[in-house]
Amino acid sequence: MIRSEERILFDSYLKNNKEFEEFAATFGITNLYKDSNLQQLQQALYLGLHFCSDRQAADATDCLGDQWELKSLNIGSSHKGFSTANPMTQNIIARYRKSNFAFSIYNGTTLTKIYVTSAEDLECYFERWENDLQKGKVLNNPNISLAHVIKTGIKVYDCELSMYVDDPVLALYKRKGLLS
């Protein structure tokens, strides 16, 4: 049984959270606590992306209309990689190949770092997943390793270093050679 002090504190939290829920609703988020919606909204806002609330499409788009996948990892968990899709399918791999990626690292609920990568940086994963699918394997949420993201990504945010790249999208496009 919940003690009355705890229930009162919980109800107070929910009441104070209503304003934030209304803010999130302006981005199409009807449930902050479902499917990493809160983390994905934070990532989109930090990166200057437009959050897409449709769970069947990319997570966000940039100012040029390009698709972005937003992935997160809680560094305090036992996981050493970013989860993808369950189940992984050929259609999802095709969508991923047309997307840029933002990989956010959390310590509990605190955003600590963000790396951005292009789909080309992840091609080794796409090829492996396709090979596994062609062999008839069922892929349930294959991971992208944190080490790979750190090695190939551009760090655009680091709360410990008070580092923030003003235009993370521009930084990625410059590295891809799309802008000078």
C-alpha positions as CSV (number, residue, x, y, z in Angstrom):
1,M,0.0,0.0,0.0
2,I,1.3,3.5,-0.9
3,R,1.8,5.7,2.1
4,S,-0.2,8.9,2.0
5,E,3.0,11.1,1.9
6,E,4.3,9.3,-1.1
7,R,0.9,9.5,-2.9
8,I,0.7,13.2,-2.2
9,L,4.3,13.7,-3.5
10,F,3.5,11.7,-6.6
11,D,0.2,13.6,-7.3
12,S,2.1,16.9,-6.8
13,Y,4.7,15.8,-9.3
14,L,2.0,14.9,-11.9
15,K,0.3,18.2,-11.4
16,N,3.5,20.2,-11.8
17,N,4.3,18.1,-14.9
18,K,1.1,19.1,-16.8
19,E,2.7,22.2,-18.2
20,F,5.6,20.2,-19.6
21,E,3.1,17.6,-21.0
22,E,1.4,20.5,-22.8
23,F,4.7,21.7,-24.2
24,A,5.5,18.2,-25.5
25,A,2.1,17.9,-27.0
26,T,3.0,20.8,-29.3
27,F,5.5,18.4,-30.9
28,G,2.9,15.6,-31.3
29,I,3.9,13.7,-28.1
30,T,0.9,12.5,-26.3
31,N,2.8,10.3,-23.8
32,L,6.1,11.6,-22.4
33,Y,6.9,8.2,-20.8
34,K,6.4,6.0,-23.8
35,D,9.1,4.8,-26.3
36,S,11.8,7.2,-25.1
37,N,9.6,10.1,-26.3
38,L,11.0,12.5,-23.6
39,Q,14.6,11.7,-24.5
40,Q,13.9,12.0,-28.3
41,L,12.3,15.3,-27.8
42,Q,15.3,16.6,-25.8
43,Q,17.6,15.3,-28.5
44,A,15.6,16.9,-31.3
45,L,15.5,20.3,-29.5
46,Y,19.3,20.2,-28.7
47,L,20.1,19.4,-32.3
48,G,17.7,21.8,-33.9
49,L,15.7,19.1,-35.5
50,H,11.9,18.8,-36.1
51,F,10.6,15.9,-34.0
52,C,8.4,13.5,-35.9
53,S,5.7,11.8,-33.7
54,D,4.9,9.1,-36.3
55,R,6.6,5.9,-34.9
56,Q,6.7,4.3,-38.4
57,A,8.9,6.9,-39.9
58,A,12.2,8.6,-39.0
59,D,12.4,10.1,-35.5
60,A,13.2,13.7,-36.8
61,T,14.0,15.8,-39.8
62,D,16.5,18.6,-40.2
63,C,16.1,22.0,-41.9
64,L,16.9,20.4,-45.3
65,G,14.2,17.7,-44.9
66,D,16.7,14.9,-44.3
67,Q,15.7,12.1,-41.9
68,W,17.3,11.5,-38.6
69,E,17.2,8.5,-36.3
70,L,17.5,9.4,-32.6
71,K,19.1,6.7,-30.4
72,S,19.9,6.8,-26.7
73,L,21.8,4.8,-24.2
74,N,21.8,4.9,-20.4
75,I,25.5,4.6,-19.5
76,G,24.5,3.4,-16.1
77,S,22.9,0.2,-17.5
78,S,24.7,-2.9,-18.5
79,H,24.2,-2.2,-22.2
80,K,27.2,-1.2,-24.2
81,G,25.3,-0.4,-27.4
82,F,22.4,1.6,-28.8
83,S,19.2,-0.4,-29.5
84,T,17.7,-0.2,-32.9
85,A,14.5,-1.9,-34.0
86,N,12.5,-5.0,-32.9
87,P,12.3,-6.8,-35.2
88,M,14.9,-5.5,-37.6
89,T,13.6,-5.7,-41.2
90,Q,14.9,-5.0,-44.7
91,N,12.6,-2.0,-44.8
92,I,14.0,-0.5,-41.6
93,I,17.6,-1.0,-42.9
94,A,16.6,0.8,-46.1
95,R,15.2,3.7,-44.0
96,Y,18.3,3.8,-41.9
97,R,20.5,4.0,-45.1
98,K,18.6,7.3,-45.9
99,S,19.1,8.8,-42.4
100,N,21.6,10.6,-40.3
101,F,21.9,9.4,-36.7
102,A,22.1,11.1,-33.4
103,F,23.4,9.0,-30.5
104,S,22.8,10.4,-27.1
105,I,24.3,9.1,-23.9
106,Y,22.5,9.5,-20.7
107,N,23.5,9.0,-17.1
108,G,20.1,8.1,-15.6
109,T,18.0,11.0,-16.8
110,T,20.8,13.4,-17.5
111,L,21.9,13.9,-21.0
112,T,25.8,13.8,-21.0
113,K,26.9,13.5,-24.6
114,I,25.6,13.6,-28.2
115,Y,27.4,12.2,-31.2
116,V,26.1,12.5,-34.8
117,T,27.0,10.2,-37.7
118,S,25.9,9.6,-41.2
119,A,24.4,6.4,-42.5
120,E,27.7,5.7,-44.3
121,D,29.4,5.5,-40.9
122,L,27.1,2.6,-40.0
123,E,27.2,0.6,-43.2
124,C,29.1,-2.2,-41.6
125,Y,26.1,-2.8,-39.4
126,F,23.6,-2.6,-42.2
127,E,25.5,-5.2,-44.3
128,R,25.8,-7.6,-41.3
129,W,22.1,-7.3,-40.5
130,E,21.2,-7.8,-44.2
131,N,23.4,-10.9,-44.3
132,D,21.8,-12.3,-41.2
133,L,18.3,-11.6,-42.6
134,Q,19.2,-13.4,-45.8
135,K,20.2,-16.4,-43.8
136,G,16.7,-16.4,-42.2
137,K,17.8,-15.1,-38.8
138,V,15.3,-13.0,-36.8
139,L,17.0,-9.9,-35.5
140,N,15.5,-8.6,-32.3
141,N,16.9,-5.1,-31.6
142,P,20.5,-5.5,-32.8
143,N,22.8,-3.0,-31.2
144,I,25.2,-0.4,-32.5
145,S,28.2,-0.3,-30.2
146,L,29.1,2.8,-28.2
147,A,32.7,2.3,-29.1
148,H,31.9,2.5,-32.8
149,V,29.8,5.7,-32.3
150,I,32.6,7.4,-30.4
151,K,35.1,6.3,-33.1
152,T,33.1,7.4,-36.1
153,G,30.8,10.1,-34.8
154,I,31.2,13.9,-34.3
155,K,30.8,14.9,-30.7
156,V,28.4,17.8,-30.7
157,Y,27.4,18.0,-27.0
158,D,29.3,17.2,-23.8
159,C,27.8,18.5,-20.6
160,E,31.0,17.7,-18.6
161,L,33.1,19.9,-20.9
162,S,30.4,22.5,-21.3
163,M,30.8,21.8,-25.0
164,Y,28.0,22.4,-27.5
165,V,28.4,22.7,-31.3
166,D,26.1,25.6,-32.4
167,D,24.9,23.8,-35.5
168,P,25.4,20.0,-35.3
169,V,23.6,19.4,-38.6
170,L,26.0,21.7,-40.4
171,A,29.0,20.0,-38.7
172,L,27.8,16.6,-40.1
173,Y,27.1,17.9,-43.6
174,K,30.6,19.6,-43.7
175,R,32.2,16.3,-42.8
176,K,30.3,14.5,-45.5
177,G,31.6,17.1,-48.0
178,L,28.1,18.4,-48.8
179,L,29.0,21.9,-47.6
180,S,32.2,23.9,-47.7
